[in-house]
């Protein structure tokens, strides 16, 4: 079994199912203890049991990623229950499909709040601890819609383009603090396991930061 993350603690928002679950299990297989943050309590419990079956410690917390105080509680719980914070994966996200002329302000705000603001708040909550320890890995999960627009997804693309730009800017801002910030755009051909392996690569690379890597079977080239 890969032990490259042995002794490290990873916090994963949206970690209960899908891509977040795949990342959680991959990092756990590499030795990391895991905090799963999500709104889906039943799914969190199921994924937590899978992590425990791998011999890793695990903690769960119901988190609304649009609330700053919940991110602070999430980081606090990782420190208190698991003893550290080495890796943050911002994977929580939502999507809806509407043409712009039928898109409500409420739907725009919801998608932007979860996808863009949620990523910002997660990073902000982790930075205080990571800066103090002079190391950390932040991995933000975006979408191919954050690199090119798609019809009826203008609001979703806007939120994911925001994550791409934010990730690159933050990486430069904290480069001298020992913190790397990377981006994984979701692609059409990826599996949760594919995304997990890319997250593991980013979590173990010291000199890679500010990068955006497509896991999409070659669907996009930039």
HELIX and SHEET records of a PDB file:
HELIX    1   1 UNK A   18  UNK A   29  1                                  12    
HELIX    2   2 UNK A   41  UNK A   53  1                                  13    
HELIX    3   3 UNK A   68  UNK A   77  1                                  10    
HELIX    4   4 UNK A   78  UNK A   82  3                                   5    
HELIX    5   5 UNK A  100  UNK A  102  5                                   3    
HELIX    6   6 UNK A  105  UNK A  112  1                                   8    
HELIX    7   7 UNK A  113  UNK A  117  3                                   5    
HELIX    8   8 UNK A  118  UNK A  133  1                                  16    
HELIX    9   9 UNK A  144  UNK A  146  5                                   3    
HELIX   10  10 UNK A  154  UNK A  173  1                                  20    
HELIX   11  11 UNK A  175  UNK A  177  5                                   3    
HELIX   12  12 UNK A  192  UNK A  204  1                                  13    
SHEET    1   A 7 UNK A  58  UNK A  62  0                                        
SHEET    2   A 7 UNK A  33  UNK A  38  1                                        
SHEET    3   A 7 UNK A   9  UNK A  13  1                                        
SHEET    4   A 7 UNK A  87  UNK A  90  1                                        
SHEET    5   A 7 UNK A 136  UNK A 141  1                                        
SHEET    6   A 7 UNK A 179  UNK A 186  1                                        
SHEET    7   A 7 UNK A 212  UNK A 215  1                                        
END                                                                             
